[in-house]
Amino acid sequence: MLARDGILAGARPTFVCALVFSLFANVLILAIPLYSLQVYDRVLSSRSGATLAMLTLVALGALVIHAILEMVRSRLMVHVGLWLERVWAPDLLRRAVRHGPDGDGASGAQVLRDLSTVRNFITGPGVFHLFDAPWVPVYAVVMFLLHPVLGWVTLGGGLVLFGLALASEMATRAPLKTAGNRMTVAQARADEYVRRAEVIEAMGMLPGLIAHWAGESRRTQEFLALGWQRSALLAACARFARFAVQVAVVASGAWLAINNSLSVGSVVAASILLTRALAPVESLVGSWKNFIGARNAYGRVQAAVERAGRPRHATALPAPAGRLVLDRVTLEIPRLERPILSRVELDLAPGESLGIIGPSAAGKSTLARIILGIQEPTRGRARLDGADVAAWPREDLGRHVGYLPQAIELFPGTIKRNIARMAEPDDAKIVEAAQLAGVHEMILRLPLGYDTEIADALRNLSGGQRQRIAIARAFYGAPRLLVLDEPNSNLDAEGENALIRALLRARERGVTTVIIAHRARILMSVDRLMLLRDGRVDMLGARDEVMARVLPQPGPAGRPNTPAVQEVRS
């Protein structure tokens, strides 16, 4: 069943309790056929009202207890569903976000949807069909006690229905699994289209994207239709088999009664008992596609957990002074001809600043992610005050680091909470960071100031203003290490001046700073300059020294005579 290992292992005791309750519930349901047997064979012949009343009270008592057990069993499964959401949903989201740089984060929302699929199956009726199916042999034994012929007919019918359930598994597994995987990809693409709506609308790309997405969706629907059609066919066969077995039991019972081998009450009891015995098997065949969907979803969730591995519980380290060391950092990607980064070495003293330049695809942004520990190198290490940043507890390291990525992302919530990195805001620190980024006055002009919701503010914020809010977030909390990737890409002259002032303030405070930039003006504040080319350090030295070698010198006609440098600057 679903609870073999993995994320449901912690709920195993609850599943055991549910199985025990299922045992007693299935035993108590025998009260109905036994009641019918006694009424037809004893009450009708004796015409005893007292006996009828006593049997009725006993049967009703058994049914009340059965109902209570069913309710408790349902509440246990609801408890498991709530436990899954409470314990695993935050953890899966955390794992998806932390492994986003490795390519797993794109499926984070899908993993949460898969978890919801598992939860819905566990809390729905499908799981009870699984609980009840193993007790079918118990009903078969009772049928044998009534008469061996009835027992063999029931056993044969049960085997036929189990065979249909296995056939449904084999016939629907491949198409439904393929359809589920394709739906995951299609959903991820649709989410990406929505995030890129501005570019899509501006360049009229929507018809082409929709046509491509619809074509992929049609192929996915074909797999779904195949799985559902096979499931529906086998479910119809299961219903026919169940009705045929019921007819066979009634016919066999009537034949035995005619030959005085069975009482009328036993025939009625056998008919009722057969309905109860085969109902969970038939229901299981009918809901097999839901079970397959839940099992596949469980497999994807479990795979996501195994990919992420166990969370590291490292010892809390003291606040860093800011010494940054890159020890022969190398990053290789399979099937790529050359490494993304190759043997990059650096030693920055606390408070020292470094500018990184280079052509596109030189590995600059990748190096920034390695410096922050959000991407691990294939070989070598990035160390902050001697500690491997990839092994540093993320929540602890994050307090000492400020980061501005190329792609500016602001999150749902107020501007205040965004600057405070979605933690409990400290108003004084928020205002200080906003003033450093030169965005304080702009925020005050918004209707609710710092309490303006980002969803409302984004309609009125330019790209430069969003970038300045993100810069304020990077400076929040007096970090000891700043990593800024193209921090002035969307800034006007005023915003760039404010950023330069903020960097000078950070330098005065002894903050170690790494700036990736193409525009030379922002690099005037750095101490050293690194030129990356094809993942290798082409130049590294004092800013003025590297600038003198990198900046193009005018030729005879007043034009630069070093085209390779123009590529670097572009």
N, C-alpha and C positions, 0 to 999 in steps of 0.2 A: 504494500500500500504506500501511500505518500510518506508516511512517517518512518522511513527506514533509517535515515541518517541526515546529517546536515542541519539546515535551519529549523527543521521540525523536531530535532532530537530532544530539545528541551521540553517539548510538549508530550513526550512519550508517556509519562505517567497519566496524563489526562486522557490520552487515547486508550490506555489500558482500562481506565475507569469506565470510559464510554463503551468499550467492548463488554465489560462485566455487566453494565446496565442493559446492554443489548441482549445478553444471555438471559437475564431474568425477564426482560420485556417479551422476548420470544417464547419463553416458557409460559408466561402468564396469558399470552394470547391463545394458548391451547384451551383456555376456559370456554371459548365460544363453541368449538366443535364438541368438547366434552359436555357442555350444557345441552346442546342440541341432541347429542346421543342419549343423555339421561331423560330428557323430556319425551322424545319419541319412543324410547324403549321402556321407560318406567312410569312416567307420569300419565301418559295417555292410556296405558294398560291398567294402571291402578286407580286412575281418576282421583288422585290425592292432591287437593289444593295446598295442603301444608308442605308436601314435598316440593311442589312447584314453587311455592314462595321461598322455601329455604334455598333451593337451587338457584333461583333468580337472585337472591341476596348475595350468595357466594360468587356468582358470575359477575354481578355488578361491582362487588368489592375487588375482585381480581382486575376488572377493567379500570377501576379508579387507580389502583396501584400501577397498572400498566401505563396509564396516562401520565401519572406523576414521573415514572421512570423515563418516558419519552420526553417530557418537559425538561427533566434534569439533563438528559443526554443532549438535547438541543442547546441548553444553556452552556454545557461543557464545550460544545463546538463553537458557540459564539465567543466563549472565553478564549479559545485557541485563536480565533480570528482576530480578536482585539489584541491578544498578546503578540501575534505576528506584526500587526501594524505598530504597536507601541515599541517593541524591541528591535524589529528588523528594518522597518521602513526608514527611520533616521540613519541607521548604520549603512544601509544600502545606498542611500543618497550620499552619505559621507564618502563611501568607497568610490562611487561613480565620479564624484567631483575630484577626489584626490588622484584618480587614475585617468582623468580627462586628458592630460598631456600625452598619455600613452595611447590614446585612441579609444579607450573604453568609456569615456564620459559621455559620448554621443548617445549611448544606449541607456544612460542613467534613467531617463523618464520611462523607457520601455521596461526596465527591470522593475520599477515600482508598479507599472501596470501588470506585469507578470505576477508580482506579489499579490496584487488585488485579485487576480484571477484565481490563484491558489486559495486565498482567503474566502472568496465567494463560493468556491466549490466545497470547502470545509464547512462553511456555515449553511450551505444549501442542502436540499434533499439528497443530492447525489451521493454524499459520503455515507448516508444511512443505508443506501442500497448495498454499499460495500460491507457495512457492519452486519446487515441482515442476511446476506447471501451465504456466509459460512454456516448458518444454522439450518439451511435446507435439509441436510442429512438428518437432523433431529426430527423434522416433520416426516421424513421418509421412514424413519424407525417407527414412529407412531402409526403410520399407514401399514407397515408390516405387522404391527400388533393387531390392527383391525382385521387384516387378511393379507397373506403373502402376495396374492394377485394384485391387490391395490398398491402394495408396496413396490412391486416390480414396475407397475405402470408409472407410478410417481417417480421412481428412480430413473427410469428410461426417459421420461419427460424432462427431468432435471438435467440429465446428461446432454440431451439435445439442446436445451437452452444454454447450458454452459458452452457447448460446442459452437453455438451461434455467437456467444459473447467472444470466444477466442477468434472466430472468423472475422468478427467486427473489428477486433484489435488488429489483426494482420492486414485486413483490407483497407482500414482507414489510417493506420499509423503513418505511412509514408506521405500520402497527399496532405494530411492535416499538419504534419510537422513541417513539410515544405511550405505550405501556405502560411503557417505561423511565422516562420523565419522571414518570408518575403513581406509579410505585413509589418514586421518590425522594421525592415529596411524602408518600406514605403512610408511608414509613419515618421521615421527620422528625416526622410527627404521632405515630407510635407512641413514638418516643423522648421526645417532649414529654409524652405521657400517663404514661410511666414516671417522669419527673422530677416530675410533679405528682400522684403517687399518693396522697399524704396528703390533698390537697384533694378528689380524686376519690372516695376511699373515705369521707371524712367526710360528704360531701353526697350520696352515692348516685348519682353521675353516671356510673358505669361502664356500665350498660346502654345509656344513650343514646349515649355515646361509641362503644361497641363497635358498636352498630347503624349509626351514621353511618360509622364506619371500614370496617365489613364491606360496606356498600353501595358505597362508593368502591372497595373491593378487588374486589368482583364486577365492576364496570365495567372495572377494570384487567385482570382475568383474561379478560374477553371479548376485549380487544385482544390479549392474549398468545395466547389460544386461536386467534384468527383468524390471527395471524402463524405460529404453529406448525403449524396445519392446512395453510396454504398451503405452508409449507416442506416438510412431510411429503409432500404431494401431488406437489410438484415433485421431491423426492428419489426417490419411487417411480417417477416418469416417467424420471428419470435412470438408475435401475437397469435399468428395462426397455430404455431406449435403448442402454445399454452392452451388455447381454446380446444384444440384437438385432443390434448391430454385430458382436459376437463371432461370432454365428451366421453373419452375412453374410460375414465374413472367411473362416471355415472353409469355408463353402459355395463361395465364390468360389475359394479356394485349391484345394479338391477338384476343382472344375470345370476349373481350369487344369491341375491335375495329370493329370486324365483325358485332357486334350487335349495332354499332353506340353509344356505351356508353363511348368510349374513343378515343381520336385522336391518329394518328400514332406517332406524336411528343411525346405524353405522354408515349407511349409504349417504345420508344427509351430512353426518359429521365428516366423512371422507371428502365430500364435495367442498365443504367449507375449508377443511384443512389444506386441500390441494391449492385452493385459491391463495391462501396465505403462504404456502410453501414456494410457489412459483412466481408470486408477484415481485419479490425483490430481484430475482434473476431476470425477469422480463423488463423490469424498470432499468436494471443495469445495462441491458443491451440497448434500450432506447436512449439512455443518457450516456452512452459510451463516448460519443464525440466530446461531451463536456469533460469526462474523465481524462480523455487523451489530451485535450487542451490544457487542463490543469496540470497533468503530468509533464507535458512539454514546458509549460511555464515554470514549473518547479525546477526542471532541469536547467533552464536558462538562469534562474535566480541562483541555484547552487553553483553553476559554472562561474557566475560573476563573483560569488563569494570566494571560490577557490582561486580565481585569477588574482583577486586582490590580496589573498594571503591573510595571515593573522596580523592584527594591528600591533605595531611596535610600542612597547611601554618602556621608553628610555628614561634614564634618570634626569630629573630637572636640572638644567645647567644655569649658572649665574648669568646675569646680563652681560652680553659681549662688549668688549671695548671697540671692536670693529676691524680687527685685522683679517683681511681676506686673502686666502692662498688658493691658487689653482695648481694642482699637482698633476701635470701631464694629462690633462683632461682630454679624453677621446670618446667620440660617440659614433658608432657604426650602425647602419641600418641594413638588414639583409636585402640582397638583390640590388643594392646601390653600388656603383662602381668605386666610389671613393667615400671616405668617412665624412660625416657632417662636420665634425671637429676632429682635429688631429694634434695631440700632444701640446695642448695649450697650457702655458705656464705663466703664473702671475703671482706677485707678492705685494699687496697693498697694505700700507701701515694704517693704523686707526686715524681717521680724519683725512686721509688722502683721497683724491678724486681722480677717476679715470674716464677718459672718453674713448668710445669704440666706434670706429668707422670702417667702411668697406663696401664693396659692391653688393647688389642683391644676391641672396642665397649664399652669402659668405659664412653664415652660421652665427650672426650677431644675436638674434633673438633667442636662438637655441642656447647660446652661452649664457644669456640672462636667466633663462629658466633653470639651467644647471647651477648657477650661482645661488639661486633662491632655493634650490633643493626640490623643486617640483618636477624635475626630470633628472633621472640618474644617468651618469655617463657609462659607457661600456667599460672603460678603464679609466683609472685616475680618480681623483676626488677633488671636490670643492670644500674648503674648510673655512669656518668662521671662528676665530680664536682657537684654532686647533681642532674643533669638533666638526665632524662630517655633517654638512647641512642637510643631506638626504636622510640622515638618521635622527636629526634633531626633532623633538616633538613639535608638530606643526603649530598647535595653538600657542606654545611657548615661544617658538621662533618668530611667529607672526607679530608678536608685540614689539619686536626689535627691528622689524624690517618694513620698509616702505617700497611699494612697487607700482609702477605705471606701465601697463602693457600697451602694445600698439593699438589693439582693438579696445576702445573705451566701453566698459560695461558698467552701467548704474543699475541698482537693484530695486525691486518694489519696496516702497517705504518712503520715509521723509528724507529730505536732503540732509538733515541733521544725522539721521541714523546711517546714511550712506557714508558721510565723512567719518563717522565714528566706527566704520567697518561693521555695521549691523550689530554692534555690541551695545551695552547700556551706555548712553552718551554722557560725556563730560562736557558741559556747555563751554567752560573756559577753554579747554583744549580744542574744541570744535571751532570756536571763533578765532583762536590763535592760528590754527592750520589754514582756515579760510583766508585770513588776512595775509598769511605768508604767500598763498597762491594768488592773491589779488582778486579774490572772488567775493569777498565779504560784502562790498557795496552792491554788487549785482544781486546777491541773494536777498539782501534787505529790500530790494525793489519788488520782489515777488509778493503776491497777495498775503501769504502766510509766512514769509521769510524762511527761516530755517525749518519750519514745520510744514513747508509745502511738500505735497506728495510728488515723488518723482514722475509718476504716471501723468500728473497734471502739468508738471513743469517742463517735461520733454518737448511738448508742443511748442513751447516758446523759447527753448534754449538752443543756441547755435552749437556747432561742433566744438568751437573754441571754448565756450562756457562749460560744456560738459567735460572737456578735457581739464579745465581749471578746477572743477569740482573733484575730479579724479586725482589731480595733483594734491589738492587739500587732503584727500583721503590718504595719499601716500605719506604726507608729512605729519599726519595725526599721531599723537602719542610720543613724539620725540624719538623716532627710530634711530638705531645706530648704523644701519646699512640702508642706503637708498639705491634702487635700481630703476632707472627711468629709460624706457624704450620709446624713442621719438617723442619726447615730452613737448616739443614745440611744433609738432606737425600741423596742428589746427589753430595755432595761436597767432593773433595779430601782434603788432609792435608793442602795444600796451601789455598784452598778456605775456609776451616773451620777456619784456623788461621785468615784470613781476616775478617770473620764473627765475631769472638771473639773480634778482635780489634774494629770493628764497634760497637758492643754491649757495649764495655767499653767506647767508645766515647759517645754513647747515654746516658750511666749512668752518665758520667761527665756533660752532658748537662741537667740532671734532667728529662730524658724521662722515663715515666712509661712503663715497658716492660713485656709482657707475652709470654713465650716460651713453646711450646709443643714439647717434644723431647723424644726419646728413648735412644739416645747415650749420655752417662753421661758427656762427656767432655764439651759439649756446655753449660751444666748446672752449670759449675764451676763459671760462672759470675753472677748467680742470687743470690738474698738475701734470698728468701724464696722458699719453695718447697711444692707442693700440690700433693698428691697421690689420684687419682680418681679410684674407683672400683664400677662397677655396678651403675654408675651415682651418687654415694655418695662420700663425702669427707672422705677418710679413714685416711689420715694424712695431717696435715698442720702445718708448723712451719719453723724455721730457716733452711737454706739449710744443714748445717753440722749436725744438730740434726736429720733431717729426713733421710739424707744420711746414717748416722750411723745405723739407724734402718732398712733401706731398703736394703742397699748393703749386699750381702750374705757374711757370715763369713766362712772361710775355715774349713772343717771338718777334722777328723783324717787322711783321705787319701788325704788331700789337695783339696778336692772338696767342692763346696758350699753345705751347709746343710739346705738351705731354698729354696725349689723348688717353693714356691709361689712367691718369689721375682724374680726368673728367669722368671716367666710368666710376671711380671710387666715390666721387662727390655726388654722382647722380643716384 
